Amino acid sequence: MKWIDLRSDTVTRPTKPMLEAMMQAEVGDDVYGEDPTVNLLEKTTARMTGMEAGLFCTSGTQSNLLALMSHCNRGDEYIVGQLAHTYRYEGGGAAVLGSIQPQPLDLEPDGSLDLAKVAHFIKPDDYHFAKTKLLCLENTQGGKVLPMDYLAKARAFVNTHGLSLHLDGARVFNAAVKLDVAVEEITRHFDTVSCCLSKGLGAPVGSVLCGPEKIIQKARRWRKVLGGGMRQAGILAAAGLYALENHVARLEKDHVNARHLAAGLAKIKGIKIDSEMVQTNIVFADITADMSKLHGHLKENRILIDPSSHLRLVTHLDIQAPDIDHAIGAFQSFFRG
Ligand SMILES: *Cc1c(COP(=O)(O)O)cnc(C)c1O
C-alpha cells in the first residue's frame, strides 16, 4: 500500500517516462557551456517566461540568492515579505553570503506587499542608509495567487522608484494554471524570475533563474563561486524539460484535489479552513486537536503530514483523487475520536 505524503510537493518521485528522458539525455560539461540538454532547458524556460536568458540552478534557494546577488551589491538592500521564502526560509543567505540587507515587511492577506508601505521603507540617498535596490515578490505566496492588476501596479511602482523587481516563482506555474494564462503573462512584469522544477512540476532537482542576459551572466559567475557549477547536468535538465512539456497543464488536477481536500476537511468539527485561501495546491487549516496525536493517527493510516503547529497540506503529482478521499476519511475518524 502506498504512502500518501501531504507534507510538500517536493516529495514526488520521477515518473518512468521522466526517467527514460533522463537516460536518453545528451550531455556535456556544462561549466564549459557544452551540455546541450542544459542549454535547451535554459533556453526553453527563458522563452516560456519571456526572458532573454536562463540559468539552471541546483535549487530554488540558490536561484533566488543568485538573483539577489546579481541585482544588489554589498551594502544594498532588498524589500521582501516577512514570511517570504527568500527572507525567512533561506538561511539569511542574502545577508550571510551577499552582504545584502533585507528590509522585511508584513504581507497583506492576499500575499502581496502594500506598495504604499513599500514606498515608505525605500531609503533616501544618504550615507546613513543602505541603498534600496530591489523589490522581491513571491507567486504563489502560501498557495495564493497574486492578482494580475497588482503585478502591473508593482511594475509601475518599481519603475517610478528606480528599483528592480524579482519574482520568487517557485510555484509560478501553479499561478499561471490557476489564472489560465501563459506563465509569461505573469513573469513579463518582472526583471528576473526563479522557477522551481522540483516542486509541483515533479522533477527531482533544480530551478531555473530567468532574466536579462546581463543579469544572468553575473548570476552564472556567482553560481560557480557558490559551488553550483555542475558538469554533465543534462541528466537533471532532461527531467526539467520533461516536466515543462508534460507536467504544467496537469497542475490543475493538484488544484482540484486541494479544493476537494479542503471541502472535505471543512465539514469536520474541530477543523477550520478559509477556503478563499485554497487557490492552488496548498491547504492551510487550524485545528483544535493535539498535532502530534493527529500526526500519529494519520501515520497509522499511511498518511504523512508535517507535525508543526499549523496544518499545511500540499497536493502533487503522486497524489490521486482516491488518496484525497482516504485522507478525508482518516481525518474524520480522528476527530470523531
Ligand atoms: C521551495 C521554495 C523555494 C526554493 O526551495 P528549494 O528547496 O531551495 O528548491 C523558494 N521559494 C518558495 C516560495 C518555495 O516554496
The ligand as an SDF file (V2000), in Angstrom:
LIG
                    3D

 15 15  0  0  0  0  0  0  0  0999 V2000
   10.6050   25.6820   -2.1620 C   0  0  0  0  0  0  0  0  0  0  0  0
   10.6580   27.1430   -2.3440 C   0  0  0  0  0  0  0  0  0  0  0  0
   11.8330   27.7960   -2.7320 C   0  0  0  0  0  0  0  0  0  0  0  0
   13.1410   27.1180   -3.0050 C   0  0  0  0  0  0  0  0  0  0  0  0
   13.3550   25.9690   -2.3690 O   0  0  0  0  0  0  0  0  0  0  0  0
   14.4940   24.8910   -2.6030 P   0  0  0  0  0  0  0  0  0  0  0  0
   14.0820   23.8740   -1.6380 O   0  0  0  0  0  0  0  0  0  0  0  0
   15.7840   25.5550   -2.2850 O   0  0  0  0  0  0  0  0  0  0  0  0
   14.4610   24.4270   -4.0180 O   0  0  0  0  0  0  0  0  0  0  0  0
   11.7650   29.1570   -2.8970 C   0  0  0  0  0  0  0  0  0  0  0  0
   10.6280   29.8310   -2.7050 N   0  0  0  0  0  0  0  0  0  0  0  0
    9.4870   29.2340   -2.3560 C   0  0  0  0  0  0  0  0  0  0  0  0
    8.2590   30.0520   -2.2200 C   0  0  0  0  0  0  0  0  0  0  0  0
    9.4560   27.8760   -2.1630 C   0  0  0  0  0  0  0  0  0  0  0  0
    8.3130   27.2860   -1.8010 O   0  0  0  0  0  0  0  0  0  0  0  0
  1  2  1  0
  2  3  1  0
  2 14  2  0
  3  4  1  0
  3 10  2  0
  4  5  1  0
  5  6  1  0
  6  7  2  0
  6  8  1  0
  6  9  1  0
 10 11  1  0
 11 12  2  0
 12 13  1  0
 12 14  1  0
 14 15  1  0
M  END
$$$$
